Amino acid sequence: MEMIPSLEVLPEEIIDFIAAELSYEEVRPSIQALSNLSRASRKFRRIAQPHLYRTIHILIVRNSAYDPCVQIQQLLRTLHEVPALQKHITKIRSMEYWSTSDYGSVSETSDILASHRPEHFNSCLHDLLILAPQAKLIDLRNYSIRTGEDLQTWMPLVRSHACRQCPPVAGKKMFQNLRRLEISIIEATISEIATFFSIPSLEAASFTIASLDPYSSYRDWESTKSRIRHLQFKAIGFPTRLWMHEIRHGFQQVAGACISLESFDFSLHSSSDEYNGVYQDIIEAFTTQLRTGCVRHFGLWSRETPVRILTGPLSDSFCHIWQDASPSLTALKIDAVMMCRHLPDGSAFFELLGALPRSLTHLTLRHNPCNGRFSGSSFLKTTLLTFAARFGLVVPQLEYLVLEVTERYGAQGYDPLDLQAVKDAFLAKGVCIQIE
């Protein structure tokens, strides 16, 4: 350690590598010493090896007294000083850093780890995206952008590419190669995310939005035609002040823009009774794609109490929506309660013939017990065993059945004998079944 200060230049990749590799508490002082030395050095430089810049891991540093990784400002300066490195950045990922042990989860240790405090993240993100115009993947799931207004710090980069009236930022064509985008937003409107759908190369997008306001201007959607093939809306919540019919209208704009959609997943993170009817609205918004489009995978489930979303009488169109589904729909992921109508005195199950599309080869049922009223025993005996006896008439091409159990319930809620009986019933007819 005493020899390091005598180096004329301290390559910062050494700091990155050590910080990523050494994750034990007993070496923490050594990492801190190297980090302090790096920040104190006036002659630091980066080794211009392009492969080191394939993936930029941005660590959002929380609850930590020190930071052993290179500061993001140093990374930005390096990209300014060596412009040739910019074209080699293909992935930008965010991850949270709480302690030194978190470094063990970084598998690509040769790539850059740039750390940053959350309070200045938006401005640095804007600068980094300008310096990475050829990125193919942007994954910001681990950092929640606060509002749609905060998106404006880097959405102009998108507009410069999507709108001919807007000149490219810094003379660059942004996001020409962007294939996958994953972002997390605390509060946004349908209109504020419309711009992303105009990125011509974008094939997959995932939006996690705690509060999505579907009631907004739809002008941005009128001329939007997206090439997105895989679309996810995860952990979605809605402001309770809204009329729920706006959900259908808002997602009709999304569905109409995605002319090449192959896969759609929607998960609701809510337990409010005011959200009754959300499932029906989402399905009806995508009716055209389900019946005439090329959608192969459709997912619709809730992270909390989905039975409330189906409270009350359900329309015939909802119960039988799948009968008219396109033959291209082969994979479906739904809450198990979508096969039943929950009543105060128990659960009355729909006819499965009208609840599932006949073209299915893969079916995932997410069993959420809904405060214990939809028990594991009744689900296995009443639903799955009945399904096993009749699925040849319902979904004759079924090959795989997956049962997902919510964490708060766990597989311990199932009787082992009932579970084995269900497995045997499906295996006897050539269907693979697994519990997750």
C-alpha positions as a Markdown table, in Angstrom:
| # | Residue | x | y | z |
|---|---|---|---|---|
| 1 | Met | 0.0 | 0.0 | 0.0 |
| 2 | Glu | 2.9 | 2.4 | 0.7 |
| 3 | Met | 4.0 | 2.1 | -2.9 |
| 4 | Ile | 0.8 | 3.3 | -4.5 |
| 5 | Pro | 1.3 | 7.1 | -3.8 |
| 6 | Ser | 4.6 | 6.9 | -5.7 |
| 7 | Leu | 2.8 | 6.1 | -8.9 |
| 8 | Glu | 2.9 | 9.0 | -11.3 |
| 9 | Val | -0.6 | 8.1 | -12.6 |
| 10 | Leu | -3.1 | 5.9 | -10.8 |
| 11 | Pro | -5.4 | 4.1 | -13.3 |
| 12 | Glu | -8.9 | 4.3 | -12.0 |
| 13 | Glu | -9.9 | 0.9 | -13.5 |
| 14 | Ile | -7.8 | -0.6 | -10.7 |
| 15 | Ile | -10.0 | 1.1 | -8.2 |
| 16 | Asp | -13.1 | -0.2 | -10.1 |
| 17 | Phe | -11.8 | -3.7 | -10.2 |
| 18 | Ile | -10.8 | -3.9 | -6.5 |
| 19 | Ala | -14.1 | -2.3 | -5.4 |
| 20 | Ala | -16.1 | -4.9 | -7.4 |
| 21 | Glu | -14.0 | -7.9 | -6.4 |
| 22 | Leu | -13.4 | -7.3 | -2.7 |
| 23 | Ser | -16.6 | -7.2 | -0.8 |
| 24 | Tyr | -15.6 | -8.3 | 2.7 |
| 25 | Glu | -15.7 | -6.1 | 5.7 |
| 26 | Glu | -12.1 | -6.8 | 6.7 |
| 27 | Val | -10.8 | -5.2 | 3.5 |
| 28 | Arg | -12.9 | -2.1 | 3.8 |
| 29 | Pro | -10.1 | 0.2 | 5.1 |
| 30 | Ser | -8.0 | -0.7 | 2.1 |
| 31 | Ile | -10.7 | 0.1 | -0.3 |
| 32 | Gln | -11.4 | 3.4 | 1.4 |
| 33 | Ala | -7.7 | 4.3 | 1.3 |
| 34 | Leu | -7.6 | 3.6 | -2.5 |
| 35 | Ser | -10.8 | 5.5 | -3.0 |
| 36 | Asn | -9.4 | 8.5 | -1.1 |
| 37 | Leu | -6.2 | 8.4 | -2.9 |
| 38 | Ser | -8.0 | 8.3 | -6.3 |
| 39 | Arg | -10.0 | 11.4 | -5.4 |
| 40 | Ala | -7.0 | 13.2 | -4.2 |
| 41 | Ser | -4.9 | 12.5 | -7.2 |
| 42 | Arg | -4.6 | 15.3 | -9.7 |
| 43 | Lys | -3.2 | 13.1 | -12.5 |
| 44 | Phe | -5.7 | 10.3 | -12.5 |
| 45 | Arg | -6.7 | 9.0 | -15.9 |
| 46 | Arg | -8.6 | 6.1 | -17.3 |
| 47 | Ile | -7.2 | 3.3 | -19.4 |
| 48 | Ala | -8.8 | 3.7 | -22.8 |
| 49 | Gln | -9.8 | 0.0 | -23.2 |
| 50 | Pro | -13.1 | 0.0 | -25.0 |
| 51 | His | -14.3 | -3.3 | -23.5 |
| 52 | Leu | -14.3 | -1.7 | -20.0 |
| 53 | Tyr | -17.1 | 0.6 | -21.1 |
| 54 | Arg | -19.6 | -1.9 | -22.5 |
| 55 | Thr | -21.8 | -1.7 | -19.4 |
| 56 | Ile | -22.0 | 1.4 | -17.1 |
| 57 | His | -23.3 | 0.4 | -13.7 |
| 58 | Ile | -24.5 | 3.5 | -11.8 |
| 59 | Leu | -24.6 | 2.8 | -8.1 |
| 60 | Ile | -27.2 | 4.9 | -6.3 |
| 61 | Val | -25.3 | 5.3 | -3.0 |
| 62 | Arg | -27.6 | 5.3 | 0.1 |
| 63 | Asn | -26.8 | 5.1 | 3.8 |
| 64 | Ser | -23.1 | 4.8 | 3.3 |
| 65 | Ala | -20.3 | 6.9 | 4.8 |
| 66 | Tyr | -17.9 | 6.4 | 1.9 |
| 67 | Asp | -17.9 | 5.4 | -1.7 |
| 68 | Pro | -15.2 | 3.1 | -3.1 |
| 69 | Cys | -16.1 | 3.5 | -6.7 |
| 70 | Val | -15.2 | 6.1 | -9.3 |
| 71 | Gln | -17.4 | 9.1 | -9.1 |
| 72 | Ile | -19.8 | 9.6 | -12.0 |
| 73 | Gln | -18.4 | 13.0 | -12.6 |
| 74 | Gln | -15.0 | 11.4 | -13.3 |
| 75 | Leu | -16.6 | 9.0 | -15.7 |
| 76 | Leu | -18.3 | 11.9 | -17.6 |
| 77 | Arg | -15.0 | 13.8 | -17.8 |
| 78 | Thr | -13.3 | 10.7 | -19.2 |
| 79 | Leu | -15.9 | 10.3 | -21.9 |
| 80 | His | -15.5 | 14.0 | -22.8 |
| 81 | Glu | -11.7 | 13.7 | -23.0 |
| 82 | Val | -11.8 | 10.4 | -25.0 |
| 83 | Pro | -14.8 | 10.7 | -27.3 |
| 84 | Ala | -13.9 | 7.4 | -29.0 |
| 85 | Leu | -15.0 | 5.6 | -25.9 |
| 86 | Gln | -18.6 | 6.8 | -26.2 |
| 87 | Lys | -19.5 | 4.5 | -29.1 |
| 88 | His | -18.6 | 1.4 | -27.0 |
| 89 | Ile | -21.2 | 2.0 | -24.3 |
| 90 | Thr | -24.0 | -0.5 | -25.0 |
| 91 | Lys | -25.7 | -0.8 | -21.6 |
| 92 | Ile | -26.5 | 1.6 | -18.8 |
| 93 | Arg | -27.8 | 0.0 | -15.6 |
| 94 | Ser | -28.7 | 1.5 | -12.2 |
| 95 | Met | -28.3 | -0.4 | -9.0 |
| 96 | Glu | -28.6 | 0.5 | -5.3 |
| 97 | Tyr | -25.6 | 0.4 | -3.0 |
| 98 | Trp | -26.2 | 0.0 | 0.7 |
| 99 | Ser | -23.0 | -1.7 | 2.0 |
| 100 | Thr | -19.8 | -3.2 | 0.7 |
| 101 | Ser | -21.5 | -6.7 | 0.4 |
| 102 | Asp | -23.6 | -5.4 | -2.5 |
| 103 | Tyr | -20.7 | -5.4 | -4.8 |
| 104 | Gly | -20.8 | -9.2 | -4.8 |
| 105 | Ser | -23.9 | -9.0 | -7.0 |
| 106 | Val | -22.0 | -7.3 | -9.8 |
| 107 | Ser | -21.1 | -10.1 | -12.2 |
| 108 | Glu | -19.4 | -8.1 | -14.9 |
| 109 | Thr | -16.5 | -6.9 | -12.8 |
| 110 | Ser | -14.5 | -5.6 | -15.7 |
| 111 | Asp | -17.1 | -3.0 | -16.5 |
| 112 | Ile | -17.3 | 0.5 | -15.1 |
| 113 | Leu | -19.0 | 1.1 | -11.7 |
| 114 | Ala | -19.9 | 4.7 | -11.4 |
| 115 | Ser | -21.4 | 5.8 | -8.1 |
| 116 | His | -23.6 | 8.7 | -7.4 |
| 117 | Arg | -25.8 | 10.3 | -4.7 |
| 118 | Pro | -29.5 | 10.2 | -5.6 |
| 119 | Glu | -30.1 | 13.9 | -5.0 |
| 120 | His | -28.2 | 14.9 | -8.2 |
| 121 | Phe | -29.0 | 11.8 | -10.3 |
| 122 | Asn | -31.2 | 13.5 | -12.9 |
| 123 | Ser | -28.7 | 16.0 | -14.1 |
| 124 | Cys | -25.9 | 13.4 | -14.3 |
| 125 | Leu | -28.2 | 11.0 | -16.1 |
| 126 | His | -28.9 | 13.7 | -18.8 |
| 127 | Asp | -25.2 | 14.2 | -19.3 |
| 128 | Leu | -24.4 | 10.5 | -19.4 |
| 129 | Leu | -27.1 | 9.8 | -22.0 |
| 130 | Ile | -25.7 | 12.5 | -24.2 |
| 131 | Leu | -22.3 | 10.8 | -24.1 |
| 132 | Ala | -23.8 | 7.4 | -24.8 |
| 133 | Pro | -25.8 | 7.9 | -28.0 |
| 134 | Gln | -25.3 | 4.3 | -29.1 |
| 135 | Ala | -26.6 | 2.6 | -26.0 |
| 136 | Lys | -28.7 | -0.5 | -26.7 |
| 137 | Leu | -30.1 | -1.0 | -23.2 |
| 138 | Ile | -31.1 | 1.6 | -20.5 |
| 139 | Asp | -32.2 | 0.0 | -17.3 |
| 140 | Leu | -33.2 | 2.5 | -14.5 |
| 141 | Arg | -35.5 | 0.2 | -12.5 |
| 142 | Asn | -33.5 | 0.7 | -9.3 |
| 143 | Tyr | -33.9 | 4.4 | -9.3 |
| 144 | Ser | -37.4 | 6.0 | -9.2 |
| 145 | Ile | -37.7 | 9.2 | -11.2 |
| 146 | Arg | -39.9 | 11.3 | -9.0 |
| 147 | Thr | -42.4 | 12.9 | -11.5 |
| 148 | Gly | -43.1 | 13.2 | -15.2 |
| 149 | Glu | -41.6 | 16.7 | -15.0 |
| 150 | Asp | -38.2 | 15.1 | -13.9 |
| 151 | Leu | -38.3 | 13.1 | -17.1 |
| 152 | Gln | -37.9 | 16.4 | -19.0 |
| 153 | Thr | -34.3 | 16.4 | -18.0 |
| 154 | Trp | -33.6 | 13.7 | -20.5 |
| 155 | Met | -36.7 | 13.3 | -22.5 |
| 156 | Pro | -35.6 | 16.1 | -24.8 |
| 157 | Leu | -33.0 | 13.7 | -26.0 |
| 158 | Val | -35.8 | 11.4 | -27.1 |
| 159 | Arg | -37.7 | 14.2 | -28.7 |
| 160 | Ser | -34.7 | 15.3 | -30.7 |
| 161 | His | -34.8 | 11.9 | -32.4 |
| 162 | Ala | -38.5 | 11.5 | -32.6 |
| 163 | Cys | -39.5 | 15.0 | -33.8 |
| 164 | Arg | -38.1 | 16.4 | -37.0 |
| 165 | Gln | -38.7 | 19.9 | -35.8 |
| 166 | Cys | -36.3 | 19.4 | -32.9 |
| 167 | Pro | -32.6 | 19.4 | -33.8 |
| 168 | Pro | -30.4 | 16.6 | -32.4 |
| 169 | Val | -28.7 | 17.3 | -29.1 |
| 170 | Ala | -25.1 | 18.3 | -29.5 |
| 171 | Gly | -25.2 | 17.3 | -33.2 |
| 172 | Lys | -25.8 | 13.7 | -32.4 |
| 173 | Lys | -28.6 | 11.3 | -33.3 |
| 174 | Met | -29.7 | 9.8 | -30.1 |
| 175 | Phe | -30.9 | 6.3 | -29.4 |
| 176 | Gln | -30.6 | 5.0 | -32.9 |
| 177 | Asn | -29.6 | 1.6 | -31.5 |
| 178 | Leu | -31.7 | 1.5 | -28.3 |
| 179 | Arg | -33.5 | -1.8 | -28.1 |
| 180 | Arg | -34.6 | -2.1 | -24.5 |
| 181 | Leu | -35.8 | 0.6 | -22.0 |
| 182 | Glu | -36.7 | 0.0 | -18.4 |
| 183 | Ile | -37.6 | 2.9 | -16.1 |
| 184 | Ser | -39.3 | 3.4 | -12.8 |
| 185 | Ile | -41.4 | 6.5 | -12.1 |
| 186 | Ile | -43.2 | 7.6 | -9.0 |
| 187 | Glu | -45.8 | 9.7 | -10.7 |
| 188 | Ala | -46.5 | 10.2 | -14.4 |
| 189 | Thr | -49.3 | 10.6 | -17.0 |
| 190 | Ile | -50.0 | 8.5 | -20.1 |
| 191 | Ser | -49.0 | 11.5 | -22.2 |
| 192 | Glu | -45.6 | 11.9 | -20.5 |
| 193 | Ile | -44.4 | 8.4 | -21.6 |
| 194 | Ala | -45.7 | 8.7 | -25.1 |
| 195 | Thr | -42.4 | 10.1 | -26.4 |
| 196 | Phe | -40.6 | 6.9 | -25.6 |
| 197 | Phe | -42.8 | 5.0 | -28.0 |
| 198 | Ser | -41.5 | 7.1 | -30.9 |
| 199 | Ile | -38.0 | 5.7 | -30.6 |
| 200 | Pro | -37.8 | 3.8 | -33.9 |
| 201 | Ser | -35.4 | 1.1 | -32.8 |
| 202 | Leu | -37.1 | 0.3 | -29.5 |
| 203 | Glu | -38.3 | -3.3 | -29.3 |
| 204 | Ala | -38.9 | -3.8 | -25.5 |
| 205 | Ala | -40.1 | -1.4 | -22.9 |
| 206 | Ser | -40.9 | -1.8 | -19.2 |
| 207 | Phe | -42.5 | 1.0 | -17.1 |
| 208 | Thr | -42.9 | 0.7 | -13.3 |
| 209 | Ile | -45.2 | 3.6 | -12.3 |
| 210 | Ala | -46.5 | 4.0 | -8.7 |
| 211 | Ser | -49.2 | 6.5 | -9.7 |
| 212 | Leu | -50.2 | 6.5 | -13.4 |
| 213 | Asp | -52.7 | 9.2 | -14.4 |
| 214 | Pro | -54.5 | 8.0 | -17.5 |
| 215 | Tyr | -56.5 | 11.2 | -17.7 |
| 216 | Ser | -54.4 | 13.5 | -19.8 |
| 217 | Ser | -54.1 | 15.0 | -23.3 |
| 218 | Tyr | -53.9 | 12.3 | -25.9 |
| 219 | Arg | -52.5 | 14.5 | -28.7 |
| 220 | Asp | -49.0 | 12.9 | -28.4 |
| 221 | Trp | -50.5 | 9.5 | -29.1 |
| 222 | Glu | -52.5 | 10.5 | -32.2 |
| 223 | Ser | -49.6 | 10.1 | -34.7 |
| 224 | Thr | -47.5 | 7.7 | -32.7 |
| 225 | Lys | -46.7 | 4.3 | -34.3 |
| 226 | Ser | -44.4 | 2.2 | -32.2 |
| 227 | Arg | -42.3 | -0.8 | -33.2 |
| 228 | Ile | -42.3 | -2.1 | -29.6 |
| 229 | Arg | -42.9 | -5.8 | -29.6 |
| 230 | His | -42.6 | -6.5 | -25.8 |
| 231 | Leu | -44.4 | -4.1 | -23.4 |
| 232 | Gln | -44.7 | -4.2 | -19.6 |
| 233 | Phe | -46.5 | -2.0 | -17.2 |
| 234 | Lys | -45.4 | -3.2 | -13.7 |
| 235 | Ala | -46.6 | -2.4 | -10.2 |
| 236 | Ile | -49.1 | 0.2 | -11.5 |
| 237 | Gly | -51.2 | 2.3 | -9.2 |
| 238 | Phe | -53.8 | 4.9 | -10.1 |
| 239 | Pro | -54.8 | 8.2 | -8.4 |
| 240 | Thr | -58.0 | 7.4 | -6.6 |
| 241 | Arg | -59.6 | 10.7 | -7.7 |
| 242 | Leu | -60.0 | 9.4 | -11.3 |
| 243 | Trp | -63.0 | 8.0 | -13.0 |
| 244 | Met | -62.0 | 4.4 | -13.9 |
| 245 | His | -63.3 | 4.6 | -17.4 |
| 246 | Glu | -60.3 | 6.8 | -18.2 |
| 247 | Ile | -58.1 | 3.7 | -17.8 |
| 248 | Arg | -59.7 | 2.1 | -20.8 |
| 249 | His | -59.4 | 5.2 | -22.9 |
| 250 | Gly | -55.7 | 5.8 | -21.9 |
| 251 | Phe | -54.6 | 2.3 | -22.6 |
| 252 | Gln | -56.5 | 2.3 | -25.9 |
| 253 | Gln | -54.0 | 5.0 | -27.0 |
| 254 | Val | -51.1 | 2.7 | -26.0 |
| 255 | Ala | -52.6 | -0.3 | -27.7 |
| 256 | Gly | -53.3 | 1.7 | -30.9 |
| 257 | Ala | -49.7 | 2.9 | -31.1 |
| 258 | Cys | -48.2 | -0.6 | -30.7 |
| 259 | Ile | -48.9 | -2.0 | -34.1 |
| 260 | Ser | -46.3 | -4.7 | -33.8 |
| 261 | Leu | -47.1 | -5.9 | -30.3 |
| 262 | Glu | -46.3 | -9.5 | -29.5 |
| 263 | Ser | -46.2 | -9.5 | -25.7 |
| 264 | Phe | -48.0 | -7.4 | -23.1 |
| 265 | Asp | -47.8 | -7.7 | -19.3 |
| 266 | Phe | -49.7 | -5.6 | -16.9 |
| 267 | Ser | -49.5 | -5.9 | -13.1 |
| 268 | Leu | -51.4 | -3.8 | -10.7 |
| 269 | His | -50.0 | -2.9 | -7.3 |
| 270 | Ser | -53.1 | -1.9 | -5.4 |
| 271 | Ser | -55.9 | -3.1 | -3.1 |
| 272 | Ser | -58.3 | -0.2 | -3.3 |
| 273 | Asp | -62.0 | -1.0 | -3.9 |
| 274 | Glu | -62.1 | 2.0 | -6.2 |
| 275 | Tyr | -60.1 | 0.0 | -8.8 |
| 276 | Asn | -63.0 | -2.4 | -9.5 |
| 277 | Gly | -63.1 | -3.1 | -13.2 |
| 278 | Val | -59.5 | -2.4 | -14.1 |
| 279 | Tyr | -59.0 | -5.9 | -15.5 |
| 280 | Gln | -62.0 | -5.5 | -17.8 |
| 281 | Asp | -60.8 | -2.1 | -18.9 |
| 282 | Ile | -57.3 | -3.3 | -19.8 |
| 283 | Ile | -58.6 | -6.4 | -21.7 |
| 284 | Glu | -61.1 | -4.3 | -23.6 |
| 285 | Ala | -58.4 | -1.7 | -24.5 |
| 286 | Phe | -56.4 | -4.5 | -26.1 |
| 287 | Thr | -59.3 | -6.3 | -27.7 |
| 288 | Thr | -58.2 | -5.5 | -31.2 |
| 289 | Gln | -54.7 | -6.9 | -30.6 |
| 290 | Leu | -56.1 | -10.0 | -28.9 |
| 291 | Arg | -58.5 | -10.8 | -31.7 |
| 292 | Thr | -56.8 | -9.7 | -34.8 |
| 293 | Gly | -53.2 | -8.9 | -33.9 |
| 294 | Cys | -50.1 | -11.0 | -33.5 |
| 295 | Val | -50.0 | -11.0 | -29.6 |
| 296 | Arg | -48.5 | -14.2 | -28.4 |
| 297 | His | -48.2 | -13.5 | -24.7 |
| 298 | Phe | -50.7 | -11.6 | -22.5 |
| 299 | Gly | -50.2 | -11.2 | -18.8 |
| 300 | Leu | -52.7 | -9.6 | -16.4 |
| 301 | Trp | -52.2 | -9.9 | -12.6 |
| 302 | Ser | -52.1 | -8.0 | -9.3 |
| 303 | Arg | -49.4 | -7.9 | -6.7 |
| 304 | Glu | -51.9 | -7.6 | -3.8 |
| 305 | Thr | -55.6 | -8.4 | -3.6 |
| 306 | Pro | -56.9 | -9.0 | -7.1 |
| 307 | Val | -60.2 | -10.3 | -5.9 |
| 308 | Arg | -61.3 | -6.7 | -5.2 |
| 309 | Ile | -60.7 | -5.8 | -8.8 |
| 310 | Leu | -63.3 | -8.4 | -9.7 |
| 311 | Thr | -65.8 | -7.5 | -7.0 |
| 312 | Gly | -69.4 | -7.5 | -8.1 |
| 313 | Pro | -71.1 | -8.7 | -11.3 |
| 314 | Leu | -68.9 | -9.2 | -14.3 |
| 315 | Ser | -70.0 | -8.6 | -17.8 |
| 316 | Asp | -70.4 | -11.5 | -20.2 |
| 317 | Ser | -67.8 | -9.9 | -22.5 |
| 318 | Phe | -65.2 | -10.3 | -19.7 |
| 319 | Cys | -66.1 | -13.9 | -18.9 |
| 320 | His | -65.9 | -14.9 | -22.6 |
| 321 | Ile | -63.4 | -12.4 | -23.9 |
| 322 | Trp | -60.9 | -15.2 | -24.7 |
| 323 | Gln | -63.2 | -17.2 | -27.0 |
| 324 | Asp | -62.6 | -14.7 | -29.8 |
| 325 | Ala | -58.8 | -14.4 | -29.1 |
| 326 | Ser | -56.5 | -14.8 | -32.1 |
| 327 | Pro | -54.9 | -18.2 | -32.6 |
| 328 | Ser | -51.6 | -16.5 | -32.2 |
| 329 | Leu | -52.2 | -16.1 | -28.4 |
| 330 | Thr | -50.3 | -19.0 | -27.0 |
| 331 | Ala | -49.1 | -17.8 | -23.5 |
| 332 | Leu | -51.3 | -16.4 | -20.8 |
| 333 | Lys | -50.5 | -15.2 | -17.3 |
| 334 | Ile | -53.4 | -14.3 | -15.1 |
| 335 | Asp | -54.5 | -14.3 | -11.5 |
| 336 | Ala | -56.3 | -17.4 | -10.5 |
| 337 | Val | -59.3 | -15.4 | -9.3 |
| 338 | Met | -60.0 | -14.5 | -12.9 |
| 339 | Met | -61.5 | -17.9 | -13.1 |
| 340 | Cys | -64.0 | -17.2 | -10.3 |
| 341 | Arg | -66.4 | -14.6 | -9.1 |
| 342 | His | -65.8 | -13.9 | -5.4 |
| 343 | Leu | -69.0 | -13.7 | -3.4 |
| 344 | Pro | -69.5 | -13.0 | 0.3 |
| 345 | Asp | -70.4 | -16.6 | 0.9 |
| 346 | Gly | -67.5 | -18.1 | -1.2 |
| 347 | Ser | -66.2 | -18.4 | -4.7 |
| 348 | Ala | -68.3 | -19.5 | -7.6 |
| 349 | Phe | -66.2 | -20.5 | -10.6 |
| 350 | Phe | -66.8 | -19.6 | -14.2 |
| 351 | Glu | -67.1 | -22.3 | -16.8 |
| 352 | Leu | -63.5 | -22.8 | -17.9 |
| 353 | Leu | -64.6 | -23.3 | -21.5 |
| 354 | Gly | -65.3 | -19.6 | -21.6 |
| 355 | Ala | -62.4 | -18.4 | -19.5 |
| 356 | Leu | -59.4 | -19.5 | -21.5 |
| 357 | Pro | -58.3 | -19.2 | -25.2 |
| 358 | Arg | -58.1 | -22.6 | -26.9 |
| 359 | Ser | -54.8 | -21.7 | -28.6 |
| 360 | Leu | -52.8 | -21.7 | -25.3 |
| 361 | Thr | -49.7 | -23.8 | -24.9 |
| 362 | His | -48.4 | -22.1 | -21.8 |
| 363 | Leu | -50.6 | -21.0 | -18.9 |
| 364 | Thr | -49.4 | -19.3 | -15.7 |
| 365 | Leu | -51.9 | -19.0 | -12.8 |
| 366 | Arg | -50.9 | -16.6 | -10.0 |
| 367 | His | -52.5 | -17.8 | -6.8 |
| 368 | Asn | -53.2 | -14.9 | -4.5 |
| 369 | Pro | -55.3 | -16.2 | -1.6 |
| 370 | Cys | -56.9 | -12.7 | -1.0 |
| 371 | Asn | -56.8 | -12.6 | 2.8 |
| 372 | Gly | -57.3 | -16.4 | 3.1 |
| 373 | Arg | -60.7 | -16.5 | 1.5 |
| 374 | Phe | -59.4 | -18.2 | -1.6 |
| 375 | Ser | -57.5 | -21.0 | 0.2 |
| 376 | Gly | -54.9 | -23.3 | -1.2 |
| 377 | Ser | -57.0 | -26.3 | -0.6 |
| 378 | Ser | -60.1 | -25.0 | -2.4 |
| 379 | Phe | -57.9 | -23.8 | -5.3 |
| 380 | Leu | -56.2 | -27.1 | -5.8 |
| 381 | Lys | -59.3 | -29.3 | -5.3 |
| 382 | Thr | -62.0 | -27.1 | -6.9 |
| 383 | Thr | -60.1 | -25.4 | -9.7 |
| 384 | Leu | -57.0 | -27.3 | -10.7 |
| 385 | Leu | -58.4 | -30.8 | -10.4 |
| 386 | Thr | -61.5 | -29.8 | -12.3 |
| 387 | Phe | -59.3 | -28.2 | -14.9 |
| 388 | Ala | -57.1 | -31.3 | -15.2 |
| 389 | Ala | -60.1 | -33.4 | -15.9 |
| 390 | Arg | -61.4 | -31.1 | -18.6 |
| 391 | Phe | -58.5 | -29.2 | -20.1 |
| 392 | Gly | -58.5 | -31.4 | -23.2 |
| 393 | Leu | -61.7 | -29.7 | -24.2 |
| 394 | Val | -60.7 | -26.3 | -23.0 |
| 395 | Val | -57.1 | -25.9 | -24.1 |
| 396 | Pro | -56.2 | -29.0 | -26.1 |
| 397 | Gln | -52.7 | -27.7 | -27.0 |
| 398 | Leu | -51.6 | -27.0 | -23.4 |
| 399 | Glu | -48.0 | -28.1 | -22.7 |
| 400 | Tyr | -46.9 | -26.2 | -19.6 |
| 401 | Leu | -48.8 | -25.0 | -16.5 |
| 402 | Val | -47.0 | -22.8 | -14.0 |
| 403 | Leu | -48.5 | -22.0 | -10.6 |
| 404 | Glu | -47.0 | -18.9 | -9.0 |
| 405 | Val | -47.6 | -18.4 | -5.2 |
| 406 | Thr | -47.4 | -15.0 | -3.6 |
| 407 | Glu | -44.6 | -14.5 | -1.0 |
| 408 | Arg | -47.0 | -13.7 | 1.8 |
| 409 | Tyr | -48.8 | -17.0 | 1.3 |
| 410 | Gly | -46.1 | -19.5 | 0.4 |
| 411 | Ala | -46.4 | -23.1 | -0.7 |
| 412 | Gln | -47.0 | -24.2 | 2.9 |
| 413 | Gly | -50.6 | -23.3 | 2.4 |
| 414 | Tyr | -51.1 | -26.4 | 0.1 |
| 415 | Asp | -51.8 | -29.9 | 1.4 |
| 416 | Pro | -49.0 | -32.1 | 0.0 |
| 417 | Leu | -51.4 | -34.9 | -1.0 |
| 418 | Asp | -53.6 | -32.4 | -2.9 |
| 419 | Leu | -50.6 | -30.9 | -4.6 |
| 420 | Gln | -49.3 | -34.3 | -5.7 |
| 421 | Ala | -52.7 | -35.3 | -6.9 |
| 422 | Val | -52.8 | -32.2 | -9.1 |
| 423 | Lys | -49.3 | -32.8 | -10.5 |
| 424 | Asp | -50.2 | -36.5 | -11.3 |
| 425 | Ala | -53.4 | -35.5 | -13.0 |
| 426 | Phe | -51.6 | -33.1 | -15.4 |
| 427 | Leu | -48.5 | -35.3 | -15.9 |
| 428 | Ala | -50.8 | -38.2 | -16.9 |
| 429 | Lys | -52.0 | -36.1 | -19.8 |
| 430 | Gly | -48.6 | -34.9 | -20.9 |
| 431 | Val | -48.7 | -31.4 | -19.3 |
| 432 | Cys | -45.6 | -30.2 | -17.3 |
| 433 | Ile | -46.6 | -28.4 | -14.1 |
| 434 | Gln | -44.3 | -26.5 | -11.8 |
| 435 | Ile | -44.7 | -24.4 | -8.7 |
| 436 | Glu | -42.8 | -21.1 | -8.4 |
